[in-house]
Amino acid sequence: MKCSACYSEMVNKKGEIDLRIGGRLFIVRNVIYEECLSCGEKVLPPEVSEFLFEKIKNEDFIEQIIHVPILDGTYG
């Protein structure tokens, strides 16, 4: 598969991705996806995406508090 952002070749991977849906951050572990080694674009297979969105809709997930570094991007 070619990357829709830069048209480079995508590779299959399994790992952790983050999704931002409805103003919330979801961390998805042990998921299969394709990633562009050139630009970092990540794409979920349609069936995986449907499965995850169904879990989110049904609130079938655990909530955990994690500490995330936050930077102020204001310059000058």
C-alpha positions as CSV (number, residue, x, y, z in Angstrom):
1,M,0.0,0.0,0.0
2,K,1.2,3.5,-0.8
3,C,1.0,6.4,1.8
4,S,-1.8,8.8,1.0
5,A,0.3,11.7,2.4
6,C,3.7,11.2,0.6
7,Y,3.1,8.2,-1.7
8,S,6.0,6.2,-0.1
9,E,5.6,2.5,0.7
10,M,3.8,1.5,3.9
11,V,4.8,-1.4,6.1
12,N,2.8,-3.6,8.4
13,K,3.3,-3.1,12.1
14,K,1.9,-4.2,15.5
15,G,2.2,-1.9,18.5
16,E,0.7,1.1,20.1
17,I,-1.1,4.1,18.5
18,D,-3.0,7.1,19.8
19,L,-6.4,8.2,18.5
20,R,-8.0,11.6,19.2
21,I,-11.8,11.3,18.9
22,G,-14.3,13.8,20.2
23,G,-11.7,15.8,22.1
24,R,-10.4,12.7,23.9
25,L,-7.2,10.8,23.6
26,F,-7.3,7.0,23.3
27,I,-4.2,4.9,23.5
28,V,-4.6,1.6,21.6
29,R,-2.2,-1.1,22.5
30,N,-1.3,-4.3,20.5
31,V,-3.0,-3.1,17.4
32,I,-2.2,-4.0,13.8
33,Y,-1.6,-1.0,11.4
34,E,0.4,0.2,8.5
35,E,3.0,2.9,8.8
36,C,4.9,5.0,6.3
37,L,8.6,4.9,7.1
38,S,9.1,8.2,5.3
39,C,6.5,10.5,7.0
40,G,5.1,8.4,9.9
41,E,1.5,8.3,8.6
42,K,-0.4,5.4,10.3
43,V,-3.4,3.7,8.9
44,L,-5.7,1.1,10.5
45,P,-7.3,-1.6,8.4
46,P,-11.0,-0.9,8.0
47,E,-12.1,-3.9,10.2
48,V,-9.8,-2.9,13.0
49,S,-11.0,0.7,12.8
50,E,-14.7,-0.5,13.0
51,F,-13.9,-2.7,15.9
52,L,-12.2,0.1,17.8
53,F,-14.9,2.6,17.1
54,E,-17.5,0.1,18.3
55,K,-15.6,-0.4,21.6
56,I,-15.3,3.4,22.1
57,K,-19.1,3.9,21.4
58,N,-19.9,1.2,23.9
59,E,-17.4,2.5,26.4
60,D,-15.7,-0.9,26.4
61,F,-12.3,0.4,27.6
62,I,-10.4,1.0,30.8
63,E,-9.4,4.5,32.0
64,Q,-5.9,5.1,33.3
65,I,-4.2,8.3,34.4
66,I,-0.9,8.8,32.6
67,H,1.5,11.7,32.8
68,V,2.1,13.4,29.4
69,P,4.7,16.1,28.9
70,I,3.1,19.3,27.6
71,L,5.2,22.0,25.9
72,D,4.2,25.6,25.2
73,G,4.8,26.2,21.6
74,T,4.8,30.0,21.9
75,Y,8.0,31.5,20.4
76,G,9.2,35.0,20.7
